[in-house]
């Protein structure tokens, strides 16, 4: 078993790099199956969010896995390497525990990442890329995250990106009540942000999504209206706040569409928050004078509120993680003996079968059961003790002393 975790996140790579390594949800299953099929990893799970892309794998050589990922995204490995972190075994487990517990997030202590990690595991299960090692890793990861949440105050005073979106809008416009808010996408992040905006009762809310049915389902929760993405050119100018988070590989809002909307608004300002990776809004839109464009990296300062209190709680969380990491590494160490244990049992079974076959033949010839049983027990004892006895008699010096200690411990012997 060789546990490896590698990837990049908001701390190591800018958004322009992160979006190049992102795995859209609809392509995740094929990527997982392809990586295992190409023997780039024996087991693999991919965690891809707006703030990070991480690959957790059981791989004999992480260089092969990294090369496959780079080739999948048509990127040279040397372009990614300056931003990557690579963790092996103990460090990989510790990293997984910290990520799930919210200790590695932009918003210290946030809970959304745990759900995203569970989604990643479900995707790996569906793709058939989750084996014994990763299954054990993630089961322990979720248990650690639960313990951290229940025994520490890591989630207290947490300002999420959803809440930060409202704060940013208030800084620009003042009250939310007079605003029309447009949400592009209908996923979990949009639902979270929409929940925070709805609590401030804006004048109007609109959900724009690729499929109208899913958009309508989300819109009903907030008394909003639903439209399809093709309607954006006609409705964009009617909205003061635009929050977007889709899985589109290409931008949805370009500079030309934004310029047209600003003209129709007579240059009244627009606030745009792009939470997608890859980005939904072209970077050039931020150059327009009347548009305030923010990305996931731009709102880090807003979520700093309460961070010091959570940092103190994080110390207690780190202690839990250290203990659980040690337990996981111990489990991996124990698994290294599994092949030898299996081979030993197979050897014992072969000896047993041969001795039994010989005994059955003797019984068929009419020999007394007592004599057959005596011969059977003697044959089994001789066969099973032959290897350790031979090793002891043929060894010399330090090797013999080591074998004597080992055999004595294995068979609980107390020689005089």
Long-range contacts (C-beta under 8 A, 24 or more apart in sequence): 1-58, 1-133, 1-332, 1-335, 1-336, 2-58, 2-59, 2-60, 2-88, 2-89, 3-56, 3-57, 3-58, 3-88, 3-89, 3-92, 3-93, 3-133, 3-134, 3-137, 3-332, 4-56, 4-57, 4-58, 4-59, 4-62, 4-65, 4-86, 4-87, 4-88, 4-89, 4-92, 5-54, 5-55, 5-56, 5-57, 5-86, 5-87, 5-91, 5-92, 5-95, 5-96, 6-54, 6-55, 6-62, 6-65, 6-66, 6-84, 6-85, 6-86, 6-87, 7-47, 7-52, 7-53, 7-54, 7-55, 7-84, 7-85, 8-52, 8-53, 8-80, 8-83, 8-84, 8-85, 9-51, 9-52, 9-53, 9-54, 9-104, 10-51, 10-52, 10-106, 10-296, 10-297, 10-300, 11-104, 12-83, 12-84, 12-85, 13-83, 14-297, 15-277, 15-279, 15-295, 15-296, 15-297, 17-80, 17-83, 18-50, 18-51, 18-52, 18-53, 18-277, 19-277, 19-278, 19-279, 20-73, 20-75, 20-278, 21-53, 21-69, 21-73, 21-75, 21-80, 22-48, 22-53, 22-277, 22-278, 23-48, 23-53, 24-48, 24-247, 24-249, 25-123, 25-247, 26-247, 28-123, 28-127, 29-123, 29-126, 29-127, 31-72, 32-123, 32-124, 32-127, 32-129, 33-127, 33-128, 33-129, 34-68, 34-72, 35-65, 35-68, 35-69, 35-72, 35-129, 36-127, 36-128, 36-129, 38-68, 39-64, 40-64, 40-65, 40-67, 40-68, 41-65, 41-68, 41-129, 42-131, 43-124, 43-129, 43-130, 43-131, 43-132, 43-133, 43-134, 44-124, 44-129, 44-134, 45-120, 45-121, 45-123, 45-124, 45-129, 45-130, 45-134, 45-138, 46-120, 46-123, 46-124, 47-99, 47-116, 47-117, 47-120, 48-120, 49-113, 49-116, 49-277, 50-189, 50-245, 50-275, 50-276, 50-277, 50-296, 51-105, 51-106, 51-277, 51-296, 52-99, 54-99, 56-92, 56-96, 56-134, 56-137, 56-138, 57-134, 58-131, 58-133, 58-134, 62-86, 62-88, 89-329, 89-332, 90-325, 90-328, 90-329, 92-137, 93-137, 93-140, 93-325, 93-328, 93-329, 94-321, 94-322, 94-325, 96-137, 96-138, 96-141, 97-140, 97-141, 97-144, 97-145, 97-321, 97-324, 97-325, 98-318, 98-321, 100-141, 100-142, 100-144, 100-145, 101-144, 101-145, 101-148, 101-149, 101-154, 101-317, 101-321, 102-145, 102-148, 102-154, 102-155, 103-154, 103-314, 103-317, 103-318, 103-321, 106-161, 106-296, 106-300, 106-303, 107-158, 107-159, 107-160, 107-161, 107-303, 108-154, 108-158, 108-307, 108-310, 108-311, 108-314, 109-154, 109-155, 109-156, 109-158, 109-310, 109-313, 109-314, 110-155, 110-158, 110-160, 110-161, 111-149, 111-155, 111-158, 112-160, 112-188, 112-189, 112-192, 114-142, 114-145, 115-188, 117-141, 117-142, 118-142, 132-335, 133-332, 133-335, 136-328, 136-331, 137-328, 140-324, 140-327, 140-328, 143-324, 144-320, 144-321, 144-324, 147-320, 147-324, 148-317, 148-320, 148-321, 151-316, 151-320, 152-313, 152-314, 152-316, 152-317, 152-320, 153-309, 153-310, 153-313, 154-310, 154-313, 154-314, 154-316, 154-317, 155-310, 156-306, 156-309, 156-310, 156-313, 157-305, 157-306, 157-309, 157-310, 158-306, 158-310, 159-302, 159-303, 159-304, 159-305, 159-306, 160-192, 160-196, 160-303, 161-189, 161-192, 161-193, 161-275, 161-296, 161-299, 161-303, 162-189, 162-192, 162-193, 162-195, 162-196, 163-196, 164-299, 164-302, 164-303, 165-193, 165-196, 165-197, 165-243, 165-273, 165-275, 165-299, 166-196, 166-197, 166-200, 167-302, 168-271, 168-273, 168-292, 168-294, 168-299, 168-302, 169-197, 169-241, 169-271, 172-269, 172-271, 172-292, 173-240, 173-241, 173-269, 173-271, 175-200, 176-200, 176-201, 176-202, 177-201, 177-202, 177-203, 178-202, 178-203, 179-203, 179-240, 179-241, 180-204, 180-205, 180-206, 180-238, 180-239, 180-240, 180-241, 181-205, 181-206, 181-239, 181-240, 181-241, 181-242, 181-243, 182-206, 182-208, 182-235, 182-236, 182-239, 182-241, 182-242, 182-243, 183-207, 183-208, 183-224, 183-242, 183-243, 183-244, 184-208, 184-209, 184-229, 184-232, 184-242, 184-243, 184-244, 184-245, 184-246, 184-252, 184-253, 184-280, 185-209, 185-244, 185-245, 185-246, 185-247, 185-276, 185-280, 186-214, 186-215, 186-217, 186-218, 187-245, 187-246, 187-247, 189-245, 189-275, 190-218, 190-243, 190-245, 191-218, 191-221, 193-243, 193-245, 193-273, 193-275, 194-218, 194-221, 194-222, 194-224, 194-243, 195-222, 197-241, 197-243, 198-222, 198-223, 202-241, 206-235, 206-239, 208-232, 208-235, 210-246, 232-257, 233-257, 233-260, 236-260, 236-261, 237-261, 237-262, 237-264, 237-265, 239-270, 240-268, 240-269, 240-270, 240-271, 241-270, 241-271, 241-272, 241-273, 242-270, 242-271, 242-272, 242-273, 243-272, 243-273, 243-275, 244-272, 244-273, 244-274, 244-275, 244-276, 244-280, 244-281, 245-274, 245-275, 245-276, 245-280, 246-276, 246-280, 247-276, 248-276, 248-278, 248-280, 249-278, 250-278, 251-278, 251-279, 251-280, 251-281, 251-282, 252-280, 252-281, 253-280, 253-281, 253-282, 253-285, 254-282, 254-284, 254-285, 255-282, 255-284, 255-285, 255-287, 255-288, 258-285, 258-288, 258-291, 259-288, 262-288, 262-290, 262-291, 265-290, 273-299, 348-384, 351-380, 351-383, 351-384, 352-380, 354-383, 355-379, 355-380, 355-383
